[in-house]
Amino acid sequence: MGFDPWDAAFVADPYPAYRELREQGRALWWEATGQWLVPHYADVSALLRDRRLGRTYLHRFSHEDFGREAPPPGHEPFHVLNDNGLLDLEDPAHARVRRLVSKAFTPRTVEQLAPAVDRLARELVGQLLADGGGDLLTVVAEPLPVAVIAELLGVPEADRAPLRPWSADICGMYELRPDEETARRAVRASVEFSAYLRELIAERRKEPGEDLISGLIAAHDDEGRLSEQEMISTCVLLLNAGHEATVNTTVNGWWTLFRHPEQLASLDSEKLSTAVDELMRYDTPLQMFERWVLDDIRIGDTVIPRGAEVALLFGSANRDPARFERPDALDLVRADNPHVSFGAGIHYCLGAPLARRELTASFGALLADGVPPLKLVREPRWRDGYVIRGLDELLVEF
């Protein structure tokens, strides 16, 4: 069927294969990982909201009851960290944790960060300009969201160097069929990151500040407070989700713009808000989102039983002609654009407003008056990995 996440050519351009999948059906069995592929927008959007599916099944079943093997004991530090984060919790635990996190991570928090985000974006672009160009990934795309999340959490500047490597190692486990070396790195990063955050949380208990960790410590309602593990998992999730998508949207977006020079030439500050969403739709950084089937579901003529796993293909859904007019065309002023790149339902990305703010600042700083136009130095390579899909580098000059 042309769908091969381990093939470099597919990773570089999965969209023709997605077109074939949509033509073949609504739910397609994929033997390589034992999953049902779901390529259509309407189904992906509906299933993201369907409570018969879950990011986990452990709130209702044991591994044995669900017909699945428990993870190896050596992977436990990763799973403890991952399973207590919002992304992998289900109700009622999800509702409780999200409610408490939302008390600390408010729209006002994002508004207060806006000046710092704009300043950081200008400084990073200034460095790129002073160097006459360089790798947009490492000079601008990566440092901005990592610095913003670190600032949000209250991580001192001297402690920030390991954040990106820790995040990259943990996110390796979200790829399909991660090998044992990937798991080993993820476990080590989970142990080290958790230990660091445990110390930082202890410091903030003694001396609260204006940062998010202090806010998470203080957040409470009639059902109580966040546990220490829930706080640690929340902080790690904010870093992982809060920068992986932003980094990849930035570089994937610029690579898209370089291949659409007429669109790039027309892009200005007034179009940035719609342009950011269109770039996320056109080439989303998160290509696949997996869910467990907790109760039998029907997709078209296919009944998918409890215990199965579905792979919701965000990249395909965002290019579905049944929902988007001229889906393979880049339209930076596209008004009707309900892409699924931030998810939907109870797991809709809590940090979406912050991500949009960072992306608007980053693109805006590179397109500002007085900054010469960017030019691509050479065609980039794609990183290994499909679920979280991004470029290995993006070399540019002015």
N, C-alpha and C positions, 0 to 999 in steps of 0.2 A: 504493500500500500504506500510505500515511499516514506513512511513514518519511521525514522531511525535516529533517536536522540544521541546515539554514540557516533554518528557520522558527521564529520566536520562540514561537509557540503550542506547537509540538512540543517545543522545549527546555524550556518551562515544565512540560510534563506528557507525557513520551514513553511512558508506560506503556500507554495504550489502543492505540497503534500497535504496541508490542511484543506485545501480546496477539494482534493480527491476524497479525503475523509468525509467531508460534508455531503459529497455526492453519494457516498456509499451507505450512509445511514445515520441514525441518531445515537446509537450506542454500539460500539464496535469492540469485540473482544481482542485483547492484545496479549498474546501468549508470553512474550518476553518478560513481562513483570506481573502477569496475572491480574491485569486491570481492565476495566471497561473504559474506553476512550469516549468522551462526550464532546463533540466538536461544534455544536450549534449554539448560537447566542441564546435563544429562548430557553433551551434546556439548561445551559450553564447558569443563566440568571435565576431560573426557577429553583434549581437544585442548591444553589448557594443559600437560599432562604428556607429550604425544606428540612424540617427538624427530624425527618426519618434518616438523615445523614448526619455524620458527626466527624469532627477532627480526631476524636478518640472514641473508643467504645468502652473504656474501663469504668465509666460512670454507670454502666448498665450491665456489663458482662465481664467475666474473667477471660484471660487469654484462652483457656481451655474451652469455656462455654462458646466462645466466638470462633473456635476452630483455628486459632492462630498460635504460633510459638511465642513465648516470652522472649524479650531481647536478652542477649548474653549478659550475665552478671557484670562483666567487665565494662559494659556500656552504661551502667547505672548512673554515674554522675551526669552524663549528657541527658538521659531521660528524666532524671529528677528536675534538672534545670528546665528542660523543654516542656515537660508535662505540666508544670505549674505556671506557665505563661498563658496570657490571654488567648493566644493563637490556638492552643491545643486544649483549652478547657471547654467543657460544655456545661450547660445549665444543670443545676442551680449555681454551681461554683463560678461559672463564667459571669453570670449576671452580678453576683456579689462582688467579684474582683473588679470587673469593669466599672461598676458603680463607684467603688472606692477610688480606683485610679482616676476616674473622671473628675472626682472632687479636687484632685491635685493637678491634673493635666487638663486645664480648661482652655476655652478659646482665648481668654484673657492672657494665659501663659504664652500662647503663640503671638499675640499682639505685642506683648512686652519684649519678646525676642526679636521682633521685626527689625529694629534699628541695628542690632548686633549682626543679624543675618546679612543685611544690606552692606554693612561695613566690612564684614569678613569677605563677602563676594568681591567687593571693590579691591580689597587688599590683595586677594589671590590673583585676580585678573591683572592688577598692577604688577605683580611679580612676573606673571607670564609675559606681559608686555615688556618689562625691563630686560627679560632674557631673550626677547625677540621671537618667542615661541617656545615650544617644548611639548611635553606629553600632557594633554588636557586632562587625562585621567588622574595622573598623580599630582599635578600642580593645582588644579581647580576642583575637579569633580569629587575626588575622595576627601580632601581636607575640609571642605565646607561642611557637609553634613556631620562628619565625625566631630568637628569642633563645636557645632551647634548642639548636638546631643550631649556632648561632654559638658558644655556650658549649662545646658538644661538640668543635667543630673548633679552638677556641682563637682565634677571630677577636676582636680587641680591640673593645670597645664603640664606640670612636670610628670604627671602620671598617665598622659594620654597616648603615648607611643604604642603600647600593646593593644589598644582597643580595636583597631582595624584588623591586625592579625588574629586576635581572638575571635572576632566576628566572622572572618573568612573561614577559619577552621571549623567553627560551629555550623555555619551555613553549608559546609560540604556535606553534612548528613541529610540535607534536604534534596540532594540529587538522587536520581534513580540508581538503585543497586550500589550504594557506597561500599567501597572495599574496606578491608580491615585497617589499612594504614589511614584512610580517611577517618574511620571511627576512632582510632588511637589519638589522632590530632584533635578531634572534637572533644574527646574525654579530657585530654590534658587542658585544653582551653577552657572547658567547663569548670574544671577544678580550680584553675588559676583565677579566672574571672570571678567565680563565686567567692573565693577567698578574699579577693580584693574588695568586692562590694560589701562583704560582711564587715570588714574593717571600716569601710567608709560609712556604712549605716550606723555602726557603733559610735563613730565620731559625731555623726549628726544627731544621735540621741542625746549626747552630752551637750553639744553646741549646735542647735538648729540654725539653719540659714534660710535664704530665700529660694533655694534650689528645689528641684522636684523630689529628691530623696527625702528632704525634710518634710515636704508636703505629703509624701506617701506615709511617712511615720505618723504624721498628725491625723491623716484621714481616718474617719470612723463614722459609723452609723449605729442603728439599733442592733445590728447583727455583729458588731465588733469591729476589729481592725484587720489589716493585712498581716499575715504571718511574715516572718523574716524571709522564708523561702519564696513566698509570693512576691515580695518586694524585689528580691534578687532576680527572679525570673522576669518580672516586669521591666526592670532596668536593662537586662540583656536583650529582651525582645525589642525595646525601644531603640537600642543601638543597632541591632541586626536589621530589623525591618525599616528603621528610620534612616539608615544610610545606604543599604544595598540597592533599594529601589531608586533612590535619588541619584546615586552614583551612576547606575546603569542607564537611567532615563537621560541623564546629561550627555554621556558619551554616545549612546545609541541615537539620541536625538540629534546631536551634531553630525553624526555620520549620515543620518537621514537627510538633514538639511544640505550637506555637501552634495548629495546625489539629487537634490531638487533646487538647483541654484536660483531658479526664478522665484520659488517660494522664500528662500533665504533672503533674496534681495528685497522682497516686499515686507519682511518681518520688521515690525517696530514695537515700541513699548505698549501701544494701544492693543496690539494683537496678542500680547504675551499670555494672557490668561487662557484664551481659547487655544493658543499654539501649544502650550504645555500639555493640556489634555489631549490634543490631537496627536502629539508625539508619543504620549503614553498609549494611546489607542493603536497607532500605526505600527509600533514596534515595542510592545510591552516588555518590561524587564522580567516579569513573572509569567512564564509561559504555561505553567501547569499548577493546579491546586488539587490536592488529593483529599478525598473524603471516604469514610467508611459507611457502608450501608447497614443501618441499625434495624430497619424493618424493610421487608420486600418493597421494591418500587418498580413501576413500569415506565419505561421510556420508549414511546412509540409502540412497536409490537414486541419489545423485549422486556421480559420480567427479570430484574436483577435481584438475586436473593440476599437476605441478611447474611452478613459475613463477607460479602464481596467488597471490593474497593473500586471506586470510580476516579478517573483522572479527568478533571474539568479543564479543557484546553482553552485558556484565556486568550492565547494568541490567535487561535482559530475563531473564537467567539467575536473578538474585536474586528475581524475581517469578514464577518458573515453578511452577505448581500441581502439576506432577509431582514436585517435590522439597519444596516448602514448603506446609504446611497453612495455608489462608487467607492466601495470599501478599500480597494487597493490604490486609491488616489489619496495623496497627502493634501489636506485642505486645512490650513492653519486658522481659518475663520469658521470652521465647522461649528454650528450652533447646537444642533441636536446630536449630542455625543455622550450617551450613557455607557461608556466603556466599563468593563469589569476589572480593570487593572488594580483597583483598590478593594476588590471583593464586593460582597453584598451581604445583607442579613446581619445576624448578630456579630459576625466576624469582620464586618466592614472596618477598614483600617482606621484605627483611632488617631493615627498621626497624619492622615491625609491633608488637613489644612496646613500643617507644618511642612510637609513635603512640597506642596504647591508653592508655599512661600519661598522655600529654598530654591526651587527650580526657577521661579520667576526672578529671584534676585540674581542667580547665576547667569541665566540667559540674558537678563537685562544688563548686567555689568559688561558682558562680552559684546553687546550690541549698542552700548552707550555712545553718545556723541564724543568724538575725540579718540575713540578706540578704532584703529584701522580694521578693515574686514579680515576675518580669519580665512586662511587658505590651508587646505589639506596637504601634508607633505607626502604621505604615501598611504595606500589602502591598508586599513587595519586588519588584524587577525582577531578571530573570536576566541575567547577563553574556552577551555574545556568546561563542560557543564551546559545543561539545557534548561533545567527548571528555573534557575536564576541565571538569566542569559545576558552576557555583557561582553564588551570588547577587552582585549588584552592590553591595548594602548590606543591612543589617538593622537598622533604627532601632527602639530599644526604650526603655522608661522603666520605673521601679519603681513 
